[in-house]
């Protein structure tokens, strides 16, 4: 497995930080904006700092297990990825997981004249980098559309 690489993605959304934050973590809006990664994905658990959370594909058989390292509402969320979920079972100790975990995914919401700039910083490895580089802009475009649409998120 290749070395850890830090990827960064950014988008300006014409909406207040509160609306962007709520769209990031709201169960229905989360399903919508994360669909480019895996259609039907969702989360189980809490976004409270220190809480365990699982990001799952349809049916819950595959995904990631993580904890919320930090959550400052409307400002910053840090997710510490701890392992995989395979066939519904968490794996946080295998050699494959220990080669990369923990990995971080951070969301910074900055107030700008146009509304909110969302900056996503994440750790990526090997073949994951191309997929993330291709998919994040699509996911952020969906989030932007959700936040800027009539009625917001």
C-alpha positions in Angstrom: 0.0 0.0 0.0 1.4 3.4 -0.9 2.0 6.3 1.5 -0.8 8.5 2.9 -1.7 11.4 0.8 -3.6 14.5 2.0 -6.3 15.6 -0.5 -8.2 18.8 -0.3 -11.5 19.9 -2.0 -13.3 23.2 -1.7 -16.5 24.8 -2.9 -18.3 28.1 -2.2 -22.0 27.7 -1.4 -24.4 30.7 -1.4 -25.9 29.7 1.9 -25.1 30.4 5.6 -22.8 28.0 7.4 -25.7 26.7 9.5 -27.5 25.5 6.4 -24.4 23.9 5.0 -23.6 22.2 8.3 -27.1 20.8 8.6 -27.0 19.5 5.0 -23.7 17.8 5.7 -25.0 15.8 8.7 -28.8 15.6 8.2 -29.8 11.9 7.5 -31.9 12.7 4.3 -29.5 15.3 2.8 -26.4 13.1 3.7 -27.9 10.3 1.5 -28.4 12.8 -1.3 -25.0 14.5 -1.4 -23.0 11.3 -0.7 -24.7 9.4 -3.5 -21.7 9.9 -6.0 -19.6 7.8 -3.6 -22.2 5.0 -3.3 -25.8 5.3 -4.2 -27.9 4.5 -1.2 -25.2 5.2 1.4 -26.2 6.4 4.9 -24.9 6.7 8.4 -25.7 5.1 11.8 -24.7 6.8 15.0 -24.2 10.3 16.3 -22.3 13.3 15.1 -21.5 14.2 18.7 -17.8 14.7 19.5 -16.4 11.4 20.8 -19.3 9.3 19.3 -18.9 6.2 17.2 -20.5 6.4 13.7 -20.8 4.0 10.8 -20.9 5.1 7.2 -22.7 2.3 5.3 -23.7 1.2 1.8 -27.2 -0.1 0.9 -28.2 -2.9 3.2 -25.5 -2.0 5.8 -23.1 -4.8 4.8 -20.2 -2.6 3.7 -18.8 0.7 4.9 -16.5 2.4 7.3 -16.4 2.7 11.1 -15.3 5.9 12.6 -15.6 8.3 15.5 -16.2 12.0 15.6 -12.9 13.4 16.7 -14.2 17.0 16.9 -17.5 18.7 16.1 -17.9 22.5 16.4 -21.4 23.2 15.0 -21.4 25.4 11.9 -17.6 25.6 11.9 -15.7 22.3 11.8 -16.2 18.5 11.9 -13.3 16.0 12.1 -14.0 12.3 11.4 -11.4 9.7 12.6 -11.9 6.6 10.4 -11.0 3.5 12.3 -11.7 0.6 10.0 -14.0 -1.1 7.6 -17.4 -2.8 7.8 -17.6 -6.0 5.8 -20.6 -8.3 5.7 -21.9 -6.2 8.6 -18.9 -6.9 10.8 -16.5 -4.1 12.0 -12.8 -4.6 11.3 -10.5 -2.2 13.2 -7.6 -4.6 13.9 -6.6 -6.5 10.7 -3.3 -5.9 9.1 -5.0 -4.2 6.1 -6.8 -1.7 8.4 -3.7 -1.1 10.6 -1.8 -0.1 7.5 -3.9 3.1 7.1 -6.0 3.7 10.3 -6.6 6.1 11.7 -7.4 8.3 8.7 -9.0 11.7 9.0 -11.7 13.5 7.0 -12.1 17.1 8.1 -14.8 19.6 7.1 -14.1 23.3 7.6 -16.9 25.9 7.1 -15.6 29.4 6.4 -17.8 32.5 6.2 -17.1 34.3 2.9 -18.9 37.2 1.1 -20.7 34.7 -1.1 -21.9 32.6 1.8 -19.9 29.6 3.0 -16.7 28.1 1.7 -16.6 24.4 2.6 -13.1 22.9 2.7 -12.7 19.1 2.9 -9.3 17.7 3.9 -8.9 13.9 3.9 -6.3 11.2 4.1 -6.2 8.9 1.1 -4.1 5.9 0.0 -3.1 4.3 -3.3 -5.9 3.5 -5.6 -8.3 5.4 -3.4 -6.8 8.7 -4.5 -8.1 8.7 -8.1 -11.6 7.7 -7.0 -11.7 10.5 -4.4 -10.3 13.1 -6.8 -13.0 12.2 -9.4 -15.9 11.8 -6.9 -15.5 14.6 -4.4 -16.3 17.4 -6.9 -19.6 15.6 -7.8 -20.6 15.2 -4.2 -19.8 18.8 -3.4 -21.8 20.0 -6.4 -24.8 18.0 -5.0 -24.3 19.5 -1.6 -24.2 23.0 -3.1 -27.4 22.4 -5.0 -29.1 21.1 -1.9 -28.1 24.2 0.1 -28.9 26.7 -2.5 -32.2 25.2 -3.6 -35.6 26.5 -2.6 -36.1 25.9 1.1 -32.5 24.8 1.6 -31.4 21.6 3.3 
